């Protein structure tokens, strides 16, 4: 379903149309992700900063590898 259209500028930028911003709740400073699904681009929104959006990412892996102990083990192996 096409909601709106946007024109690409000479710098290859687009403005997200107001109706799309409202429906997705996009605000200044939000991080948006563009992904390809076949021949279509999908825009996803993550409110807040990049830091806020990625906080905790990989925490399970970090704990599974031993956290700070794993770093100490690695540092010890350098000697």
C-alpha positions in Angstrom: 0.0 0.0 0.0 1.5 3.3 -1.1 0.8 6.1 1.4 3.0 8.9 0.0 5.8 9.7 -2.4 9.1 11.4 -1.8 11.5 12.9 -4.4 15.2 12.1 -4.2 17.4 15.3 -4.1 20.7 15.9 -5.9 22.4 14.7 -2.7 20.3 11.5 -2.8 18.3 12.5 0.2 14.5 12.2 0.8 12.1 13.8 3.2 9.8 11.4 5.0 6.3 12.8 4.2 4.3 14.1 7.2 1.6 11.3 7.0 4.3 8.6 7.2 6.0 10.4 10.1 2.8 10.6 11.9 1.8 7.0 11.3 5.2 5.7 12.4 5.7 8.2 15.2 8.9 9.5 13.7 10.5 12.4 15.6 13.7 14.4 15.1 16.6 12.4 16.5 15.0 9.0 16.0 17.1 6.3 14.2 15.5 4.9 11.1 16.6 1.6 9.5 16.3 0.9 5.8 16.2 -2.7 4.8 15.7 -4.4 1.5 13.0 -7.0 1.0 13.1 -8.2 -2.6 12.9 -5.0 -4.6 11.3 -3.0 -1.9 12.8 -0.7 0.8 11.3 -1.0 4.3 11.7 1.8 6.7 11.7 0.9 10.4 11.9 3.4 13.3 13.7 3.1 16.6 12.9 6.1 18.9 15.8 7.9 20.5 19.5 7.9 19.9 21.6 5.1 18.3 23.0 4.4 21.8 19.5 4.0 23.3 18.4 1.8 20.3 21.4 -0.6 20.7 21.7 -0.6 24.5 21.9 -4.2 25.8 22.4 -5.7 22.3 24.7 -8.7 22.7 24.3 -8.8 26.5 23.3 -12.5 26.5 26.4 -13.4 24.4 28.6 -11.3 26.7 27.3 -13.2 29.7 27.6 -16.6 27.9 31.2 -15.9 27.1 32.0 -15.1 30.8 31.7 -11.3 30.7 34.6 -9.5 32.4 36.3 -12.8 33.3 36.6 -13.6 29.6 38.4 -10.3 29.0 40.8 -11.1 31.9 41.4 -14.5 30.5 42.2 -13.0 27.1 44.5 -10.4 28.5 46.4 -13.1 30.5 46.9 -15.0 27.3 48.9 -12.1 25.8 51.8 -12.6 28.2 
